[in-house]
Amino acid sequence: MDRTLELEVPATGAGERLDRWLARARITGLSRNRLQQLIAGGRVQVNGREGKPSLKLKAGDRLVVSLPPRRRTRLEPEPMPLAIVHEDESLLVLEKPPGLVVHPGAGVQTGTLVHALLHHAPGIATVGGESRPGIVHRLDKDTSGLLVVAKTEAAYLALIEELQSRRMKRVYQAIVWGDPGPDSGAIDLPIGRDSRDRKRMAVVRGPAGKAASTRWRVLERFGPATLVEARLETGRTHQIRVHMSALGYPVVGDPVYGGRVKKGLSLRQRERSLADALLRLLRRQALHAAELELVHPVTGAELRFRSEPPPDFREALERLRAFTARPPV
């Protein structure tokens, strides 16, 4: 049986094309291509009439989106250990270890977190996207920390809306090269695909860049490196990694955005030795999803979770603290 979503266009959506507003709103949790298919199939009505992709919306327009039943994922369950910190009938929150891919993609078709989730909670097979069932938000392969997964369609849609409306709070810890100086700051730089390398993201001005905002503050200073807290105001791909690199303080160990190049470090032997030790220890970016706050989609309860960084991250901090504790010779 089809499901219907009823939406009202806010003042901020006035003048936008129907297809672009739906894709930007992300209320349905559907991809841009899927939304375009629904519009083309006559499944989106605006004020009671079939909407066209180029239709310019007005504030107060009422949309009815008819959604066909979700298709069951074709992915096969795989038994894998999961570090679950909370689970109920609607959702689960887990700690993703570094090195684990969240969902299948180019070059990775098995052994992902999704495969493990399908084994643990088979009911998610028809929740959300066919290739990423249950996944509300993702973490990069080598980023560790907290992740929320929806177990029902109702929870999925509610959590997607909560994420897009910025009511879901996600806080990360990162070790970055150098010292940012101030105790806190904000980075408001648009992000898009790097025109020279489509596998990378970059700060992109103009229509190709999407608004991105990160708030950061210093937690601990070590001289050649700094522990910072980063709060996501938006959720662009690689956002913290791109923003900190653009600021001149790439995440330690990041192989894509300058974190394995010791930029800004003094050439003194003592600091070179420290940097080499950190890069041998951290085979990934030192980025950890440390805090997650959300409103339960069914009970309305406020849920708060905190995660301690994994061993490699903690050992890197111990080495940095030992470095600052020893006065230079």
C-alpha positions as CSV (number, residue, x, y, z in Angstrom):
1,M,0.0,0.0,0.0
2,D,1.2,3.5,-0.9
3,R,2.1,5.9,1.9
4,T,1.5,9.6,1.6
5,L,3.4,12.6,3.0
6,E,1.8,16.0,3.3
7,L,4.1,18.9,3.2
8,E,3.7,22.7,3.4
9,V,6.2,25.0,1.7
10,P,7.7,27.5,4.1
11,A,8.5,31.1,3.2
12,T,12.1,30.1,2.6
13,G,11.0,27.8,-0.2
14,A,9.1,30.4,-2.2
15,G,10.4,30.8,-5.7
16,E,12.2,27.4,-5.7
17,R,11.6,24.7,-8.3
18,L,9.6,21.8,-7.0
19,D,12.3,19.1,-7.7
20,R,15.0,21.2,-6.1
21,W,13.0,22.1,-3.0
22,L,12.0,18.5,-2.3
23,A,15.6,17.3,-2.7
24,R,16.8,20.1,-0.4
25,A,14.1,19.5,2.2
26,R,15.1,15.8,2.4
27,I,12.0,15.2,4.5
28,T,11.1,12.0,2.7
29,G,14.6,10.5,3.1
30,L,14.7,9.8,-0.6
31,S,17.5,10.5,-3.1
32,R,17.3,13.2,-5.6
33,N,16.9,10.7,-8.4
34,R,14.1,8.9,-6.6
35,L,12.3,12.1,-6.0
36,Q,12.6,13.0,-9.7
37,Q,11.1,9.6,-10.6
38,L,8.2,10.2,-8.3
39,I,7.5,13.6,-9.8
40,A,7.7,12.2,-13.4
41,G,5.3,9.4,-12.4
42,G,2.7,11.9,-11.2
43,R,3.2,11.0,-7.5
44,V,3.7,14.6,-6.3
45,Q,0.7,16.9,-6.2
46,V,0.8,20.6,-5.5
47,N,-2.4,22.1,-4.3
48,G,-4.3,19.2,-5.7
49,R,-2.7,19.2,-9.1
50,E,0.1,17.1,-10.6
51,G,3.4,18.9,-10.0
52,K,6.0,19.4,-12.7
53,P,9.7,19.4,-11.9
54,S,10.2,23.0,-12.9
55,L,7.1,24.3,-11.1
56,K,8.0,27.4,-9.0
57,L,6.6,27.0,-5.5
58,K,4.9,29.7,-3.4
59,A,4.9,29.9,0.4
60,G,2.0,28.0,1.8
61,D,1.7,25.6,-1.2
62,R,0.5,22.1,0.0
63,L,2.3,19.1,-1.4
64,V,1.1,15.5,-1.2
65,V,3.8,12.9,-2.0
66,S,2.6,9.4,-2.7
67,L,5.3,6.9,-1.8
68,P,5.2,3.3,-3.0
69,P,6.2,0.6,-0.5
70,R,9.9,0.2,0.2
71,R,11.6,-2.6,-1.7
72,R,13.3,-5.1,0.4
73,T,17.1,-4.8,0.2
74,R,18.9,-7.5,-1.7
75,L,21.9,-7.4,0.6
76,E,22.7,-10.6,2.5
77,P,23.0,-10.5,6.3
78,E,26.4,-11.2,7.7
79,P,27.2,-12.1,11.4
80,M,29.5,-9.5,12.8
81,P,30.0,-8.1,16.3
82,L,28.2,-4.8,17.0
83,A,29.0,-2.4,19.9
84,I,25.4,-1.4,20.7
85,V,24.9,1.2,23.4
86,H,21.1,1.5,23.2
87,E,18.4,-0.4,21.5
88,D,14.6,-0.5,21.5
89,E,11.8,-1.3,19.0
90,S,12.4,1.9,17.0
91,L,16.1,2.5,16.8
92,L,19.5,1.5,18.0
93,V,22.7,3.5,18.7
94,L,26.1,1.9,18.3
95,E,29.7,2.7,18.3
96,K,31.3,2.2,14.9
97,P,35.0,1.2,15.0
98,P,37.5,2.7,12.6
99,G,38.0,0.8,9.5
100,L,34.4,-0.4,9.1
101,V,32.5,0.8,6.0
102,V,28.9,1.8,6.8
103,H,27.2,0.7,3.6
104,P,28.1,-0.9,0.3
105,G,29.6,1.4,-2.4
106,A,32.3,1.4,-5.0
107,G,34.8,-1.3,-4.4
108,V,33.1,-2.6,-1.2
109,Q,30.1,-5.0,-1.5
110,T,30.4,-7.2,1.6
111,G,31.5,-6.9,5.2
112,T,29.9,-3.5,5.9
113,L,28.0,-2.3,8.9
114,V,24.7,-2.7,7.0
115,H,25.4,-6.4,6.4
116,A,25.9,-6.8,10.2
117,L,22.7,-4.8,11.0
118,L,20.7,-7.0,8.7
119,H,21.8,-10.1,10.7
120,H,21.1,-8.4,14.0
121,A,17.8,-6.8,13.1
122,P,16.3,-8.3,9.9
123,G,13.4,-6.0,10.1
124,I,15.4,-3.1,8.7
125,A,15.5,-4.7,5.3
126,T,12.6,-2.6,4.1
127,V,13.5,0.6,6.1
128,G,15.1,3.6,4.3
129,G,17.1,3.2,1.1
130,E,17.5,-0.2,-0.6
131,S,21.4,0.0,-0.5
132,R,21.6,1.5,3.0
133,P,18.7,0.1,5.0
134,G,18.2,1.8,8.4
135,I,21.0,4.2,7.9
136,V,20.1,7.7,9.1
137,H,23.5,9.3,8.8
138,R,26.9,7.8,8.0
139,L,30.5,8.0,9.3
140,D,33.5,7.8,7.0
141,K,35.2,4.4,7.0
142,D,38.1,5.5,9.2
143,T,36.0,7.8,11.5
144,S,35.0,6.1,14.8
145,G,32.1,6.8,17.1
146,L,28.3,7.0,17.6
147,L,25.8,6.3,14.9
148,V,22.0,6.0,15.1
149,V,20.1,3.4,13.0
150,A,16.3,3.3,12.4
151,K,14.5,0.0,12.9
152,T,11.1,1.1,11.5
153,E,10.0,3.2,8.6
154,A,8.3,5.7,10.9
155,A,11.4,6.1,13.0
156,Y,13.5,6.5,9.9
157,L,11.4,9.4,8.5
158,A,11.3,11.1,11.9
159,L,15.0,10.8,12.4
160,I,15.8,12.0,8.9
161,E,13.6,15.1,9.5
162,E,15.3,15.7,12.9
163,L,18.7,15.5,11.3
164,Q,17.8,17.8,8.4
165,S,16.2,20.4,10.8
166,R,19.4,20.4,12.9
167,R,17.7,19.2,16.0
168,M,19.9,16.2,16.2
169,K,23.2,17.2,17.7
170,R,26.5,15.5,16.7
171,V,29.7,16.4,18.4
172,Y,33.2,15.1,17.3
173,Q,36.6,15.2,18.8
174,A,39.6,15.6,16.4
175,I,43.3,15.9,16.8
176,V,44.6,18.5,14.4
177,W,48.0,19.7,13.4
178,G,49.1,23.1,14.7
179,D,47.4,25.5,17.1
180,P,44.3,27.3,15.9
181,G,45.0,30.2,18.3
182,P,41.6,31.3,19.6
183,D,39.7,29.1,22.1
184,S,36.8,28.7,19.7
185,G,35.5,29.7,16.3
186,A,33.2,29.0,13.4
187,I,33.8,27.8,9.8
188,D,31.2,28.7,7.3
189,L,32.5,27.6,3.9
190,P,30.6,25.9,1.1
191,I,31.6,22.4,0.2
192,G,31.3,20.5,-3.0
193,R,33.1,18.0,-5.2
194,D,36.7,18.8,-6.0
195,S,36.8,19.6,-9.7
196,R,40.3,18.0,-10.0
197,D,39.5,14.8,-8.1
198,R,35.9,13.7,-7.8
199,K,36.7,11.4,-4.9
200,R,37.6,14.4,-2.8
201,M,35.5,17.2,-1.4
202,A,36.7,20.8,-1.3
203,V,35.7,24.3,-0.4
204,V,33.7,25.3,-3.5
205,R,32.3,28.8,-4.2
206,G,29.3,29.4,-6.4
207,P,26.4,27.1,-7.4
208,A,28.4,23.9,-7.1
209,G,29.1,24.5,-3.4
210,K,26.6,23.6,-0.6
211,A,26.4,25.7,2.6
212,A,28.4,24.1,5.4
213,S,28.9,25.2,8.9
214,T,31.1,23.8,11.7
215,R,31.6,25.2,15.2
216,W,34.8,24.3,17.0
217,R,36.5,24.9,20.3
218,V,39.9,23.9,21.7
219,L,39.9,21.2,24.4
220,E,43.6,20.8,24.9
221,R,46.8,22.3,23.4
222,F,50.0,20.4,22.8
223,G,52.1,22.8,20.7
224,P,52.5,20.9,17.4
225,A,48.9,19.6,17.6
226,T,45.6,20.4,19.3
227,L,42.6,18.5,20.5
228,V,39.4,20.2,19.3
229,E,35.7,19.6,19.6
230,A,33.7,20.1,16.4
231,R,29.9,20.5,16.3
232,L,28.2,20.0,13.0
233,E,25.6,22.5,12.0
234,T,25.3,20.9,8.6
235,G,26.2,17.4,7.5
236,R,28.2,17.6,4.3
237,T,30.5,14.8,3.2
238,H,33.9,15.0,4.9
239,Q,32.8,18.3,6.4
240,I,35.1,18.5,9.5
241,R,38.1,17.2,7.5
242,V,37.6,19.7,4.7
243,H,36.9,22.6,7.0
244,M,39.8,22.1,9.4
245,S,42.1,21.6,6.4
246,A,40.9,24.8,4.8
247,L,41.5,26.6,8.1
248,G,45.1,25.4,8.0
249,Y,44.9,22.7,10.7
250,P,44.2,19.3,9.0
251,V,43.1,16.3,11.1
252,V,46.2,14.3,12.1
253,G,46.5,11.1,10.0
254,D,44.0,12.2,7.3
255,P,45.5,10.8,4.1
256,V,43.1,12.9,1.8
257,Y,43.2,16.4,3.3
258,G,46.8,16.9,4.4
259,G,46.8,15.2,7.7
260,R,49.7,12.9,6.8
261,V,51.8,15.8,5.7
262,K,53.4,17.6,8.7
263,K,52.4,21.1,7.6
264,G,53.2,23.9,10.0
265,L,55.4,21.8,12.3
266,S,58.8,23.1,13.4
267,L,61.8,21.3,11.9
268,R,63.3,20.7,15.3
269,Q,64.2,17.1,15.8
270,R,62.0,16.6,18.9
271,E,58.8,17.7,17.0
272,R,59.7,15.7,13.9
273,S,60.1,12.6,16.1
274,L,56.7,13.2,17.7
275,A,55.0,13.7,14.3
276,D,56.5,10.5,12.9
277,A,55.4,8.6,16.0
278,L,51.8,9.9,15.7
279,L,51.6,9.0,12.0
280,R,52.9,5.4,12.7
281,L,50.3,5.1,15.4
282,L,47.3,6.7,13.6
283,R,46.8,4.9,10.3
284,R,43.6,6.9,9.8
285,Q,42.3,10.4,10.5
286,A,42.1,11.2,14.3
287,L,38.3,11.9,14.2
288,H,35.8,10.5,16.6
289,A,32.0,11.0,16.9
290,A,31.9,11.5,20.6
291,E,28.4,12.8,21.4
292,L,25.0,12.3,20.0
293,E,21.7,13.9,21.2
294,L,18.3,13.2,19.6
295,V,14.6,13.1,20.4
296,H,13.2,9.6,20.4
297,P,10.8,9.4,17.4
298,V,8.1,7.6,19.3
299,T,8.4,8.5,23.0
300,G,9.7,12.1,22.6
301,A,12.3,11.4,25.2
302,E,15.6,13.2,24.9
303,L,18.4,10.7,24.4
304,R,22.0,11.6,25.1
305,F,25.0,9.4,24.4
306,R,28.8,9.8,24.8
307,S,31.6,7.7,23.5
308,E,35.2,7.5,24.5
309,P,37.7,7.5,21.6
310,P,39.2,4.1,20.6
311,P,42.7,3.0,21.7
312,D,44.7,4.5,18.9
313,F,43.2,7.9,19.5
314,R,43.7,7.7,23.3
315,E,47.3,6.6,22.8
316,A,48.0,9.5,20.5
317,L,46.7,11.9,23.2
318,E,48.9,10.2,25.8
319,R,52.0,10.7,23.6
320,L,51.0,14.4,23.1
321,R,50.6,14.9,26.8
322,A,53.9,13.3,27.5
323,F,55.5,15.5,24.9
324,T,54.2,18.7,26.5
325,A,55.1,17.5,30.0
326,R,58.8,17.2,29.1
327,P,60.6,20.5,28.7
328,P,62.7,20.8,25.5
329,V,66.4,20.1,26.0
